[in-house]
Amino acid sequence: MLSMILLQALAGVSLAKLGACIGAGLAAVGAGIGIGKIGSSAMEAIARQPESMSDIRNNMIVIAALVEGVALFAVIVCVLAIFI
């Protein structure tokens, strides 16, 4: 059943477009997992040392922004692969 759906999907879409879509999805999922781990680790660090909450929070925001930037770059590369 699944192979029939995949074959029908591949009949109308080139392999590059399918790969770009999978790549964009993986980049988004990877960024979500990474930012989740950053938030989890920051909460644990704040629980251990509440007095350094502002430093931990600032570092967490910077690192999350960097991860999000890399994910956005990956999604843009995957979208460009569709058109090139």
mmCIF file of the N, C-alpha and C atoms, coordinates in Angstrom:
data_MODEL
# 
_entry.id   MODEL 
# 
loop_
_atom_site.group_PDB 
_atom_site.id 
_atom_site.type_symbol 
_atom_site.label_atom_id 
_atom_site.label_alt_id 
_atom_site.label_comp_id 
_atom_site.label_asym_id 
_atom_site.label_entity_id 
_atom_site.label_seq_id 
_atom_site.pdbx_PDB_ins_code 
_atom_site.Cartn_x 
_atom_site.Cartn_y 
_atom_site.Cartn_z 
_atom_site.occupancy 
_atom_site.B_iso_or_equiv 
_atom_site.pdbx_formal_charge 
_atom_site.auth_seq_id 
_atom_site.auth_comp_id 
_atom_site.auth_asym_id 
_atom_site.auth_atom_id 
_atom_site.pdbx_PDB_model_num 
ATOM 1   N N  . MET A 1 1  ? 0.826  -1.185 0.000   1.00 0.00 ? 1  MET A N  1 
ATOM 2   C CA . MET A 1 1  ? 0.000  0.000  0.000   1.00 0.00 ? 1  MET A CA 1 
ATOM 3   C C  . MET A 1 1  ? 0.870  1.249  0.000   1.00 0.00 ? 1  MET A C  1 
ATOM 4   N N  . LEU A 1 2  ? 1.836  1.284  0.903   1.00 0.00 ? 2  LEU A N  1 
ATOM 5   C CA . LEU A 1 2  ? 2.721  2.448  0.997   1.00 0.00 ? 2  LEU A CA 1 
ATOM 6   C C  . LEU A 1 2  ? 3.570  2.600  -0.257  1.00 0.00 ? 2  LEU A C  1 
ATOM 7   N N  . SER A 1 3  ? 4.008  1.482  -0.816  1.00 0.00 ? 3  SER A N  1 
ATOM 8   C CA . SER A 1 3  ? 4.815  1.562  -2.029  1.00 0.00 ? 3  SER A CA 1 
ATOM 9   C C  . SER A 1 3  ? 4.004  2.100  -3.203  1.00 0.00 ? 3  SER A C  1 
ATOM 10  N N  . MET A 1 4  ? 2.726  1.799  -3.259  1.00 0.00 ? 4  MET A N  1 
ATOM 11  C CA . MET A 1 4  ? 1.876  2.331  -4.319  1.00 0.00 ? 4  MET A CA 1 
ATOM 12  C C  . MET A 1 4  ? 1.732  3.847  -4.184  1.00 0.00 ? 4  MET A C  1 
ATOM 13  N N  . ILE A 1 5  ? 1.585  4.315  -2.974  1.00 0.00 ? 5  ILE A N  1 
ATOM 14  C CA . ILE A 1 5  ? 1.472  5.760  -2.746  1.00 0.00 ? 5  ILE A CA 1 
ATOM 15  C C  . ILE A 1 5  ? 2.770  6.448  -3.133  1.00 0.00 ? 5  ILE A C  1 
ATOM 16  N N  . LEU A 1 6  ? 3.889  5.866  -2.748  1.00 0.00 ? 6  LEU A N  1 
ATOM 17  C CA . LEU A 1 6  ? 5.183  6.453  -3.095  1.00 0.00 ? 6  LEU A CA 1 
ATOM 18  C C  . LEU A 1 6  ? 5.412  6.455  -4.595  1.00 0.00 ? 6  LEU A C  1 
ATOM 19  N N  . LEU A 1 7  ? 5.034  5.389  -5.262  1.00 0.00 ? 7  LEU A N  1 
ATOM 20  C CA . LEU A 1 7  ? 5.197  5.348  -6.717  1.00 0.00 ? 7  LEU A CA 1 
ATOM 21  C C  . LEU A 1 7  ? 4.327  6.389  -7.413  1.00 0.00 ? 7  LEU A C  1 
ATOM 22  N N  . GLN A 1 8  ? 3.114  6.586  -6.930  1.00 0.00 ? 8  GLN A N  1 
ATOM 23  C CA . GLN A 1 8  ? 2.260  7.607  -7.516  1.00 0.00 ? 8  GLN A CA 1 
ATOM 24  C C  . GLN A 1 8  ? 2.797  9.004  -7.239  1.00 0.00 ? 8  GLN A C  1 
ATOM 25  N N  . ALA A 1 9  ? 3.377  9.194  -6.055  1.00 0.00 ? 9  ALA A N  1 
ATOM 26  C CA . ALA A 1 9  ? 3.950  10.499 -5.722  1.00 0.00 ? 9  ALA A CA 1 
ATOM 27  C C  . ALA A 1 9  ? 5.179  10.776 -6.578  1.00 0.00 ? 9  ALA A C  1 
ATOM 28  N N  . LEU A 1 10 ? 5.977  9.751  -6.824  1.00 0.00 ? 10 LEU A N  1 
ATOM 29  C CA . LEU A 1 10 ? 7.184  9.930  -7.623  1.00 0.00 ? 10 LEU A CA 1 
ATOM 30  C C  . LEU A 1 10 ? 6.889  10.110 -9.104  1.00 0.00 ? 10 LEU A C  1 
ATOM 31  N N  . ALA A 1 11 ? 5.737  9.656  -9.547  1.00 0.00 ? 11 ALA A N  1 
ATOM 32  C CA . ALA A 1 11 ? 5.403  9.772  -10.964 1.00 0.00 ? 11 ALA A CA 1 
ATOM 33  C C  . ALA A 1 11 ? 5.229  11.231 -11.379 1.00 0.00 ? 11 ALA A C  1 
ATOM 34  N N  . GLY A 1 12 ? 4.711  12.061 -10.493 1.00 0.00 ? 12 GLY A N  1 
ATOM 35  C CA . GLY A 1 12 ? 4.472  13.449 -10.839 1.00 0.00 ? 12 GLY A CA 1 
ATOM 36  C C  . GLY A 1 12 ? 5.544  14.403 -10.353 1.00 0.00 ? 12 GLY A C  1 
ATOM 37  N N  . VAL A 1 13 ? 6.454  13.942 -9.534  1.00 0.00 ? 13 VAL A N  1 
ATOM 38  C CA . VAL A 1 13 ? 7.447  14.823 -8.925  1.00 0.00 ? 13 VAL A CA 1 
ATOM 39  C C  . VAL A 1 13 ? 8.836  14.281 -9.232  1.00 0.00 ? 13 VAL A C  1 
ATOM 40  N N  . SER A 1 14 ? 9.737  15.193 -9.576  1.00 0.00 ? 14 SER A N  1 
ATOM 41  C CA . SER A 1 14 ? 11.103 14.734 -9.839  1.00 0.00 ? 14 SER A CA 1 
ATOM 42  C C  . SER A 1 14 ? 11.773 14.349 -8.525  1.00 0.00 ? 14 SER A C  1 
ATOM 43  N N  . LEU A 1 15 ? 12.822 13.599 -8.638  1.00 0.00 ? 15 LEU A N  1 
ATOM 44  C CA . LEU A 1 15 ? 13.527 13.119 -7.454  1.00 0.00 ? 15 LEU A CA 1 
ATOM 45  C C  . LEU A 1 15 ? 14.183 14.261 -6.692  1.00 0.00 ? 15 LEU A C  1 
ATOM 46  N N  . ALA A 1 16 ? 14.626 15.296 -7.388  1.00 0.00 ? 16 ALA A N  1 
ATOM 47  C CA . ALA A 1 16 ? 15.240 16.452 -6.723  1.00 0.00 ? 16 ALA A CA 1 
ATOM 48  C C  . ALA A 1 16 ? 14.229 17.185 -5.853  1.00 0.00 ? 16 ALA A C  1 
ATOM 49  N N  . LYS A 1 17 ? 13.012 17.320 -6.339  1.00 0.00 ? 17 LYS A N  1 
ATOM 50  C CA . LYS A 1 17 ? 11.979 17.999 -5.552  1.00 0.00 ? 17 LYS A CA 1 
ATOM 51  C C  . LYS A 1 17 ? 11.616 17.191 -4.317  1.00 0.00 ? 17 LYS A C  1 
ATOM 52  N N  . LEU A 1 18 ? 11.529 15.884 -4.482  1.00 0.00 ? 18 LEU A N  1 
ATOM 53  C CA . LEU A 1 18 ? 11.228 15.025 -3.348  1.00 0.00 ? 18 LEU A CA 1 
ATOM 54  C C  . LEU A 1 18 ? 12.340 15.090 -2.307  1.00 0.00 ? 18 LEU A C  1 
ATOM 55  N N  . GLY A 1 19 ? 13.586 15.071 -2.766  1.00 0.00 ? 19 GLY A N  1 
ATOM 56  C CA . GLY A 1 19 ? 14.721 15.173 -1.849  1.00 0.00 ? 19 GLY A CA 1 
ATOM 57  C C  . GLY A 1 19 ? 14.765 16.512 -1.143  1.00 0.00 ? 19 GLY A C  1 
ATOM 58  N N  . ALA A 1 20 ? 14.413 17.588 -1.856  1.00 0.00 ? 20 ALA A N  1 
ATOM 59  C CA . ALA A 1 20 ? 14.395 18.911 -1.246  1.00 0.00 ? 20 ALA A CA 1 
ATOM 60  C C  . ALA A 1 20 ? 13.331 19.001 -0.162  1.00 0.00 ? 20 ALA A C  1 
ATOM 61  N N  . CYS A 1 21 ? 12.187 18.404 -0.419  1.00 0.00 ? 21 CYS A N  1 
ATOM 62  C CA . CYS A 1 21 ? 11.122 18.416 0.584   1.00 0.00 ? 21 CYS A CA 1 
ATOM 63  C C  . CYS A 1 21 ? 11.521 17.620 1.826   1.00 0.00 ? 21 CYS A C  1 
ATOM 64  N N  . ILE A 1 22 ? 12.132 16.486 1.611   1.00 0.00 ? 22 ILE A N  1 
ATOM 65  C CA . ILE A 1 22 ? 12.589 15.678 2.749   1.00 0.00 ? 22 ILE A CA 1 
ATOM 66  C C  . ILE A 1 22 ? 13.675 16.418 3.515   1.00 0.00 ? 22 ILE A C  1 
ATOM 67  N N  . GLY A 1 23 ? 14.580 17.063 2.792   1.00 0.00 ? 23 GLY A N  1 
ATOM 68  C CA . GLY A 1 23 ? 15.649 17.823 3.451   1.00 0.00 ? 23 GLY A CA 1 
ATOM 69  C C  . GLY A 1 23 ? 15.119 18.978 4.272   1.00 0.00 ? 23 GLY A C  1 
ATOM 70  N N  . ALA A 1 24 ? 14.130 19.698 3.741   1.00 0.00 ? 24 ALA A N  1 
ATOM 71  C CA . ALA A 1 24 ? 13.541 20.807 4.488   1.00 0.00 ? 24 ALA A CA 1 
ATOM 72  C C  . ALA A 1 24 ? 12.843 20.305 5.748   1.00 0.00 ? 24 ALA A C  1 
ATOM 73  N N  . GLY A 1 25 ? 12.160 19.181 5.633   1.00 0.00 ? 25 GLY A N  1 
ATOM 74  C CA . GLY A 1 25 ? 11.499 18.602 6.797   1.00 0.00 ? 25 GLY A CA 1 
ATOM 75  C C  . GLY A 1 25 ? 12.482 18.154 7.861   1.00 0.00 ? 25 GLY A C  1 
ATOM 76  N N  . LEU A 1 26 ? 13.560 17.520 7.432   1.00 0.00 ? 26 LEU A N  1 
ATOM 77  C CA . LEU A 1 26 ? 14.576 17.084 8.391   1.00 0.00 ? 26 LEU A CA 1 
ATOM 78  C C  . LEU A 1 26 ? 15.248 18.277 9.069   1.00 0.00 ? 26 LEU A C  1 
ATOM 79  N N  . ALA A 1 27 ? 15.474 19.347 8.325   1.00 0.00 ? 27 ALA A N  1 
ATOM 80  C CA . ALA A 1 27 ? 16.080 20.548 8.920   1.00 0.00 ? 27 ALA A CA 1 
ATOM 81  C C  . ALA A 1 27 ? 15.156 21.145 9.976   1.00 0.00 ? 27 ALA A C  1 
ATOM 82  N N  . ALA A 1 28 ? 13.868 21.187 9.706   1.00 0.00 ? 28 ALA A N  1 
ATOM 83  C CA . ALA A 1 28 ? 12.920 21.738 10.671  1.00 0.00 ? 28 ALA A CA 1 
ATOM 84  C C  . ALA A 1 28 ? 12.818 20.856 11.917  1.00 0.00 ? 28 ALA A C  1 
ATOM 85  N N  . VAL A 1 29 ? 12.779 19.551 11.717  1.00 0.00 ? 29 VAL A N  1 
ATOM 86  C CA . VAL A 1 29 ? 12.705 18.631 12.858  1.00 0.00 ? 29 VAL A CA 1 
ATOM 87  C C  . VAL A 1 29 ? 13.986 18.706 13.685  1.00 0.00 ? 29 VAL A C  1 
ATOM 88  N N  . GLY A 1 30 ? 15.129 18.758 13.013  1.00 0.00 ? 30 GLY A N  1 
ATOM 89  C CA . GLY A 1 30 ? 16.400 18.863 13.726  1.00 0.00 ? 30 GLY A CA 1 
ATOM 90  C C  . GLY A 1 30 ? 16.503 20.132 14.543  1.00 0.00 ? 30 GLY A C  1 
ATOM 91  N N  . ALA A 1 31 ? 16.039 21.239 13.987  1.00 0.00 ? 31 ALA A N  1 
ATOM 92  C CA . ALA A 1 31 ? 16.068 22.506 14.724  1.00 0.00 ? 31 ALA A CA 1 
ATOM 93  C C  . ALA A 1 31 ? 15.145 22.446 15.936  1.00 0.00 ? 31 ALA A C  1 
ATOM 94  N N  . GLY A 1 32 ? 13.987 21.839 15.770  1.00 0.00 ? 32 GLY A N  1 
ATOM 95  C CA . GLY A 1 32 ? 13.061 21.711 16.896  1.00 0.00 ? 32 GLY A CA 1 
ATOM 96  C C  . GLY A 1 32 ? 13.640 20.877 18.029  1.00 0.00 ? 32 GLY A C  1 
ATOM 97  N N  . ILE A 1 33 ? 14.276 19.779 17.670  1.00 0.00 ? 33 ILE A N  1 
ATOM 98  C CA . ILE A 1 33 ? 14.898 18.930 18.691  1.00 0.00 ? 33 ILE A CA 1 
ATOM 99  C C  . ILE A 1 33 ? 16.043 19.679 19.374  1.00 0.00 ? 33 ILE A C  1 
ATOM 100 N N  . GLY A 1 34 ? 16.856 20.375 18.579  1.00 0.00 ? 34 GLY A N  1 
ATOM 101 C CA . GLY A 1 34 ? 17.990 21.112 19.141  1.00 0.00 ? 34 GLY A CA 1 
ATOM 102 C C  . GLY A 1 34 ? 17.554 22.213 20.085  1.00 0.00 ? 34 GLY A C  1 
ATOM 103 N N  . ILE A 1 35 ? 16.556 22.987 19.701  1.00 0.00 ? 35 ILE A N  1 
ATOM 104 C CA . ILE A 1 35 ? 16.088 24.074 20.569  1.00 0.00 ? 35 ILE A CA 1 
ATOM 105 C C  . ILE A 1 35 ? 15.409 23.509 21.812  1.00 0.00 ? 35 ILE A C  1 
ATOM 106 N N  . GLY A 1 36 ? 14.742 22.378 21.679  1.00 0.00 ? 36 GLY A N  1 
ATOM 107 C CA . GLY A 1 36 ? 14.164 21.725 22.849  1.00 0.00 ? 36 GLY A CA 1 
ATOM 108 C C  . GLY A 1 36 ? 15.219 21.292 23.844  1.00 0.00 ? 36 GLY A C  1 
ATOM 109 N N  . LYS A 1 37 ? 16.327 20.744 23.341  1.00 0.00 ? 37 LYS A N  1 
ATOM 110 C CA . LYS A 1 37 ? 17.415 20.338 24.232  1.00 0.00 ? 37 LYS A CA 1 
ATOM 111 C C  . LYS A 1 37 ? 18.080 21.547 24.882  1.00 0.00 ? 37 LYS A C  1 
ATOM 112 N N  . ILE A 1 38 ? 18.197 22.640 24.135  1.00 0.00 ? 38 ILE A N  1 
ATOM 113 C CA . ILE A 1 38 ? 18.772 23.859 24.696  1.00 0.00 ? 38 ILE A CA 1 
ATOM 114 C C  . ILE A 1 38 ? 17.903 24.368 25.843  1.00 0.00 ? 38 ILE A C  1 
ATOM 115 N N  . GLY A 1 39 ? 16.589 24.411 25.622  1.00 0.00 ? 39 GLY A N  1 
ATOM 116 C CA . GLY A 1 39 ? 15.678 24.868 26.665  1.00 0.00 ? 39 GLY A CA 1 
ATOM 117 C C  . GLY A 1 39 ? 15.687 23.969 27.885  1.00 0.00 ? 39 GLY A C  1 
ATOM 118 N N  . SER A 1 40 ? 15.735 22.672 27.646  1.00 0.00 ? 40 SER A N  1 
ATOM 119 C CA . SER A 1 40 ? 15.764 21.716 28.751  1.00 0.00 ? 40 SER A CA 1 
ATOM 120 C C  . SER A 1 40 ? 17.029 21.877 29.586  1.00 0.00 ? 40 SER A C  1 
ATOM 121 N N  . SER A 1 41 ? 18.154 22.001 28.914  1.00 0.00 ? 41 SER A N  1 
ATOM 122 C CA . SER A 1 41 ? 19.417 22.162 29.635  1.00 0.00 ? 41 SER A CA 1 
ATOM 123 C C  . SER A 1 41 ? 19.469 23.486 30.385  1.00 0.00 ? 41 SER A C  1 
ATOM 124 N N  . ALA A 1 42 ? 18.903 24.518 29.793  1.00 0.00 ? 42 ALA A N  1 
ATOM 125 C CA . ALA A 1 42 ? 18.879 25.818 30.472  1.00 0.00 ? 42 ALA A CA 1 
ATOM 126 C C  . ALA A 1 42 ? 18.010 25.759 31.721  1.00 0.00 ? 42 ALA A C  1 
ATOM 127 N N  . MET A 1 43 ? 16.877 25.085 31.651  1.00 0.00 ? 43 MET A N  1 
ATOM 128 C CA . MET A 1 43 ? 16.017 24.977 32.832  1.00 0.00 ? 43 MET A CA 1 
ATOM 129 C C  . MET A 1 43 ? 16.706 24.195 33.949  1.00 0.00 ? 43 MET A C  1 
ATOM 130 N N  . GLU A 1 44 ? 17.433 23.141 33.584  1.00 0.00 ? 44 GLU A N  1 
ATOM 131 C CA . GLU A 1 44 ? 18.171 22.380 34.590  1.00 0.00 ? 44 GLU A CA 1 
ATOM 132 C C  . GLU A 1 44 ? 19.270 23.232 35.215  1.00 0.00 ? 44 GLU A C  1 
ATOM 133 N N  . ALA A 1 45 ? 19.960 24.016 34.385  1.00 0.00 ? 45 ALA A N  1 
ATOM 134 C CA . ALA A 1 45 ? 21.024 24.874 34.909  1.00 0.00 ? 45 ALA A CA 1 
ATOM 135 C C  . ALA A 1 45 ? 20.464 25.961 35.825  1.00 0.00 ? 45 ALA A C  1 
ATOM 136 N N  . ILE A 1 46 ? 19.317 26.517 35.462  1.00 0.00 ? 46 ILE A N  1 
ATOM 137 C CA . ILE A 1 46 ? 18.700 27.537 36.312  1.00 0.00 ? 46 ILE A CA 1 
ATOM 138 C C  . ILE A 1 46 ? 18.224 26.923 37.627  1.00 0.00 ? 46 ILE A C  1 
ATOM 139 N N  . ALA A 1 47 ? 17.743 25.687 37.578  1.00 0.00 ? 47 ALA A N  1 
ATOM 140 C CA . ALA A 1 47 ? 17.308 25.012 38.806  1.00 0.00 ? 47 ALA A CA 1 
ATOM 141 C C  . ALA A 1 47 ? 18.489 24.755 39.737  1.00 0.00 ? 47 ALA A C  1 
ATOM 142 N N  . ARG A 1 48 ? 19.659 24.504 39.171  1.00 0.00 ? 48 ARG A N  1 
ATOM 143 C CA . ARG A 1 48 ? 20.845 24.249 40.002  1.00 0.00 ? 48 ARG A CA 1 
ATOM 144 C C  . ARG A 1 48 ? 21.446 25.528 40.549  1.00 0.00 ? 48 ARG A C  1 
ATOM 145 N N  . GLN A 1 49 ? 21.439 26.594 39.727  1.00 0.00 ? 49 GLN A N  1 
ATOM 146 C CA . GLN A 1 49 ? 22.031 27.860 40.151  1.00 0.00 ? 49 GLN A CA 1 
ATOM 147 C C  . GLN A 1 49 ? 21.081 29.011 39.812  1.00 0.00 ? 49 GLN A C  1 
ATOM 148 N N  . PRO A 1 50 ? 20.098 29.242 40.642  1.00 0.00 ? 50 PRO A N  1 
ATOM 149 C CA . PRO A 1 50 ? 19.110 30.288 40.339  1.00 0.00 ? 50 PRO A CA 1 
ATOM 150 C C  . PRO A 1 50 ? 19.709 31.692 40.281  1.00 0.00 ? 50 PRO A C  1 
ATOM 151 N N  . GLU A 1 51 ? 20.814 31.909 40.950  1.00 0.00 ? 51 GLU A N  1 
ATOM 152 C CA . GLU A 1 51 ? 21.413 33.247 40.964  1.00 0.00 ? 51 GLU A CA 1 
ATOM 153 C C  . GLU A 1 51 ? 22.010 33.646 39.618  1.00 0.00 ? 51 GLU A C  1 
ATOM 154 N N  . SER A 1 52 ? 22.296 32.694 38.751  1.00 0.00 ? 52 SER A N  1 
ATOM 155 C CA . SER A 1 52 ? 22.853 33.016 37.433  1.00 0.00 ? 52 SER A CA 1 
ATOM 156 C C  . SER A 1 52 ? 21.811 32.863 36.327  1.00 0.00 ? 52 SER A C  1 
ATOM 157 N N  . MET A 1 53 ? 20.557 33.114 36.671  1.00 0.00 ? 53 MET A N  1 
ATOM 158 C CA . MET A 1 53 ? 19.469 32.923 35.718  1.00 0.00 ? 53 MET A CA 1 
ATOM 159 C C  . MET A 1 53 ? 19.597 33.847 34.503  1.00 0.00 ? 53 MET A C  1 
ATOM 160 N N  . SER A 1 54 ? 19.946 35.097 34.703  1.00 0.00 ? 54 SER A N  1 
ATOM 161 C CA . SER A 1 54 ? 19.994 36.024 33.567  1.00 0.00 ? 54 SER A CA 1 
ATOM 162 C C  . SER A 1 54 ? 21.103 35.652 32.593  1.00 0.00 ? 54 SER A C  1 
ATOM 163 N N  . ASP A 1 55 ? 22.256 35.209 33.094  1.00 0.00 ? 55 ASP A N  1 
ATOM 164 C CA . ASP A 1 55 ? 23.346 34.791 32.196  1.00 0.00 ? 55 ASP A CA 1 
ATOM 165 C C  . ASP A 1 55 ? 22.958 33.554 31.401  1.00 0.00 ? 55 ASP A C  1 
ATOM 166 N N  . ILE A 1 56 ? 22.349 32.597 32.077  1.00 0.00 ? 56 ILE A N  1 
ATOM 167 C CA . ILE A 1 56 ? 21.936 31.368 31.396  1.00 0.00 ? 56 ILE A CA 1 
ATOM 168 C C  . ILE A 1 56 ? 20.875 31.668 30.343  1.00 0.00 ? 56 ILE A C  1 
ATOM 169 N N  . ARG A 1 57 ? 19.920 32.517 30.691  1.00 0.00 ? 57 ARG A N  1 
ATOM 170 C CA . ARG A 1 57 ? 18.852 32.866 29.752  1.00 0.00 ? 57 ARG A CA 1 
ATOM 171 C C  . ARG A 1 57 ? 19.405 33.572 28.516  1.00 0.00 ? 57 ARG A C  1 
ATOM 172 N N  . ASN A 1 58 ? 20.337 34.509 28.733  1.00 0.00 ? 58 ASN A N  1 
ATOM 173 C CA . ASN A 1 58 ? 20.928 35.222 27.595  1.00 0.00 ? 58 ASN A CA 1 
ATOM 174 C C  . ASN A 1 58 ? 21.688 34.274 26.680  1.00 0.00 ? 58 ASN A C  1 
ATOM 175 N N  . ASN A 1 59 ? 22.473 33.383 27.266  1.00 0.00 ? 59 ASN A N  1 
ATOM 176 C CA . ASN A 1 59 ? 23.205 32.408 26.457  1.00 0.00 ? 59 ASN A CA 1 
ATOM 177 C C  . ASN A 1 59 ? 22.264 31.467 25.722  1.00 0.00 ? 59 ASN A C  1 
ATOM 178 N N  . MET A 1 60 ? 21.173 31.080 26.369  1.00 0.00 ? 60 MET A N  1 
ATOM 179 C CA . MET A 1 60 ? 20.201 30.195 25.738  1.00 0.00 ? 60 MET A CA 1 
ATOM 180 C C  . MET A 1 60 ? 19.567 30.868 24.518  1.00 0.00 ? 60 MET A C  1 
ATOM 181 N N  . ILE A 1 61 ? 19.247 32.144 24.640  1.00 0.00 ? 61 ILE A N  1 
ATOM 182 C CA . ILE A 1 61 ? 18.622 32.857 23.521  1.00 0.00 ? 61 ILE A CA 1 
ATOM 183 C C  . ILE A 1 61 ? 19.589 32.975 22.350  1.00 0.00 ? 61 ILE A C  1 
ATOM 184 N N  . VAL A 1 62 ? 20.851 33.265 22.628  1.00 0.00 ? 62 VAL A N  1 
ATOM 185 C CA . VAL A 1 62 ? 21.845 33.388 21.559  1.00 0.00 ? 62 VAL A CA 1 
ATOM 186 C C  . VAL A 1 62 ? 22.039 32.045 20.850  1.00 0.00 ? 62 VAL A C  1 
ATOM 187 N N  . ILE A 1 63 ? 22.170 30.980 21.605  1.00 0.00 ? 63 ILE A N  1 
ATOM 188 C CA . ILE A 1 63 ? 22.389 29.659 21.005  1.00 0.00 ? 63 ILE A CA 1 
ATOM 189 C C  . ILE A 1 63 ? 21.157 29.213 20.214  1.00 0.00 ? 63 ILE A C  1 
ATOM 190 N N  . ALA A 1 64 ? 19.959 29.468 20.748  1.00 0.00 ? 64 ALA A N  1 
ATOM 191 C CA . ALA A 1 64 ? 18.740 29.102 20.024  1.00 0.00 ? 64 ALA A CA 1 
ATOM 192 C C  . ALA A 1 64 ? 18.629 29.886 18.714  1.00 0.00 ? 64 ALA A C  1 
ATOM 193 N N  . ALA A 1 65 ? 19.048 31.148 18.728  1.00 0.00 ? 65 ALA A N  1 
ATOM 194 C CA . ALA A 1 65 ? 19.017 31.939 17.495  1.00 0.00 ? 65 ALA A CA 1 
ATOM 195 C C  . ALA A 1 65 ? 19.996 31.390 16.468  1.00 0.00 ? 65 ALA A C  1 
ATOM 196 N N  . LEU A 1 66 ? 21.158 30.938 16.916  1.00 0.00 ? 66 LEU A N  1 
ATOM 197 C CA . LEU A 1 66 ? 22.129 30.348 15.987  1.00 0.00 ? 66 LEU A CA 1 
ATOM 198 C C  . LEU A 1 66 ? 21.598 29.050 15.384  1.00 0.00 ? 66 LEU A C  1 
ATOM 199 N N  . VAL A 1 67 ? 20.977 28.224 16.201  1.00 0.00 ? 67 VAL A N  1 
ATOM 200 C CA . VAL A 1 67 ? 20.402 26.971 15.692  1.00 0.00 ? 67 VAL A CA 1 
ATOM 201 C C  . VAL A 1 67 ? 19.290 27.274 14.694  1.00 0.00 ? 67 VAL A C  1 
ATOM 202 N N  . GLU A 1 68 ? 18.460 28.251 15.016  1.00 0.00 ? 68 GLU A N  1 
ATOM 203 C CA . GLU A 1 68 ? 17.365 28.614 14.115  1.00 0.00 ? 68 GLU A CA 1 
ATOM 204 C C  . GLU A 1 68 ? 17.901 29.175 12.795  1.00 0.00 ? 68 GLU A C  1 
ATOM 205 N N  . GLY A 1 69 ? 19.008 29.921 12.863  1.00 0.00 ? 69 GLY A N  1 
ATOM 206 C CA . GLY A 1 69 ? 19.620 30.450 11.645  1.00 0.00 ? 69 GLY A CA 1 
ATOM 207 C C  . GLY A 1 69 ? 20.149 29.350 10.744  1.00 0.00 ? 69 GLY A C  1 
ATOM 208 N N  . VAL A 1 70 ? 20.773 28.355 11.337  1.00 0.00 ? 70 VAL A N  1 
ATOM 209 C CA . VAL A 1 70 ? 21.274 27.230 10.549  1.00 0.00 ? 70 VAL A CA 1 
ATOM 210 C C  . VAL A 1 70 ? 20.114 26.453 9.930   1.00 0.00 ? 70 VAL A C  1 
ATOM 211 N N  . ALA A 1 71 ? 19.032 26.280 10.676  1.00 0.00 ? 71 ALA A N  1 
ATOM 212 C CA . ALA A 1 71 ? 17.862 25.576 10.138  1.00 0.00 ? 71 ALA A CA 1 
ATOM 213 C C  . ALA A 1 71 ? 17.235 26.359 8.994   1.00 0.00 ? 71 ALA A C  1 
ATOM 214 N N  . LEU A 1 72 ? 17.157 27.673 9.141   1.00 0.00 ? 72 LEU A N  1 
ATOM 215 C CA . LEU A 1 72 ? 16.611 28.493 8.060   1.00 0.00 ? 72 LEU A CA 1 
ATOM 216 C C  . LEU A 1 72 ? 17.485 28.406 6.817   1.00 0.00 ? 72 LEU A C  1 
ATOM 217 N N  . PHE A 1 73 ? 18.789 28.414 7.008   1.00 0.00 ? 73 PHE A N  1 
ATOM 218 C CA . PHE A 1 73 ? 19.711 28.271 5.883   1.00 0.00 ? 73 PHE A CA 1 
ATOM 219 C C  . PHE A 1 73 ? 19.505 26.935 5.186   1.00 0.00 ? 73 PHE A C  1 
ATOM 220 N N  . ALA A 1 74 ? 19.329 25.863 5.947   1.00 0.00 ? 74 ALA A N  1 
ATOM 221 C CA . ALA A 1 74 ? 19.113 24.537 5.359   1.00 0.00 ? 74 ALA A CA 1 
ATOM 222 C C  . ALA A 1 74 ? 17.804 24.481 4.585   1.00 0.00 ? 74 ALA A C  1 
ATOM 223 N N  . VAL A 1 75 ? 16.762 25.080 5.121   1.00 0.00 ? 75 VAL A N  1 
ATOM 224 C CA . VAL A 1 75 ? 15.477 25.085 4.422   1.00 0.00 ? 75 VAL A CA 1 
ATOM 225 C C  . VAL A 1 75 ? 15.582 25.881 3.127   1.00 0.00 ? 75 VAL A C  1 
ATOM 226 N N  . ILE A 1 76 ? 16.281 27.009 3.151   1.00 0.00 ? 76 ILE A N  1 
ATOM 227 C CA . ILE A 1 76 ? 16.439 27.817 1.939   1.00 0.00 ? 76 ILE A CA 1 
ATOM 228 C C  . ILE A 1 76 ? 17.238 27.059 0.889   1.00 0.00 ? 76 ILE A C  1 
ATOM 229 N N  . VAL A 1 77 ? 18.277 26.355 1.290   1.00 0.00 ? 77 VAL A N  1 
ATOM 230 C CA . VAL A 1 77 ? 19.048 25.545 0.336   1.00 0.00 ? 77 VAL A CA 1 
ATOM 231 C C  . VAL A 1 77 ? 18.160 24.467 -0.271  1.00 0.00 ? 77 VAL A C  1 
ATOM 232 N N  . CYS A 1 78 ? 17.321 23.837 0.535   1.00 0.00 ? 78 CYS A N  1 
ATOM 233 C CA . CYS A 1 78 ? 16.413 22.807 0.003   1.00 0.00 ? 78 CYS A CA 1 
ATOM 234 C C  . CYS A 1 78 ? 15.394 23.395 -0.953  1.00 0.00 ? 78 CYS A C  1 
ATOM 235 N N  . VAL A 1 79 ? 14.896 24.581 -0.667  1.00 0.00 ? 79 VAL A N  1 
ATOM 236 C CA . VAL A 1 79 ? 13.941 25.218 -1.567  1.00 0.00 ? 79 VAL A CA 1 
ATOM 237 C C  . VAL A 1 79 ? 14.636 25.618 -2.868  1.00 0.00 ? 79 VAL A C  1 
ATOM 238 N N  . LEU A 1 80 ? 15.864 26.110 -2.774  1.00 0.00 ? 80 LEU A N  1 
ATOM 239 C CA . LEU A 1 80 ? 16.603 26.473 -3.985  1.00 0.00 ? 80 LEU A CA 1 
ATOM 240 C C  . LEU A 1 80 ? 16.903 25.255 -4.840  1.00 0.00 ? 80 LEU A C  1 
ATOM 241 N N  . ALA A 1 81 ? 17.054 24.088 -4.206  1.00 0.00 ? 81 ALA A N  1 
ATOM 242 C CA . ALA A 1 81 ? 17.311 22.878 -4.972  1.00 0.00 ? 81 ALA A CA 1 
ATOM 243 C C  . ALA A 1 81 ? 16.119 22.527 -5.865  1.00 0.00 ? 81 ALA A C  1 
ATOM 244 N N  . ILE A 1 82 ? 14.943 22.972 -5.478  1.00 0.00 ? 82 ILE A N  1 
ATOM 245 C CA . ILE A 1 82 ? 13.765 22.721 -6.292  1.00 0.00 ? 82 ILE A CA 1 
ATOM 246 C C  . ILE A 1 82 ? 13.851 23.518 -7.600  1.00 0.00 ? 82 ILE A C  1 
ATOM 247 N N  . PHE A 1 83 ? 14.315 24.749 -7.518  1.00 0.00 ? 83 PHE A N  1 
ATOM 248 C CA . PHE A 1 83 ? 14.290 25.637 -8.667  1.00 0.00 ? 83 PHE A CA 1 
ATOM 249 C C  . PHE A 1 83 ? 15.553 25.591 -9.521  1.00 0.00 ? 83 PHE A C  1 
ATOM 250 N N  . ILE A 1 84 ? 16.610 25.037 -9.006  1.00 0.00 ? 84 ILE A N  1 
ATOM 251 C CA . ILE A 1 84 ? 17.876 25.018 -9.767  1.00 0.00 ? 84 ILE A CA 1 
ATOM 252 C C  . ILE A 1 84 ? 18.047 23.685 -10.447 1.00 0.00 ? 84 ILE A C  1 
# 
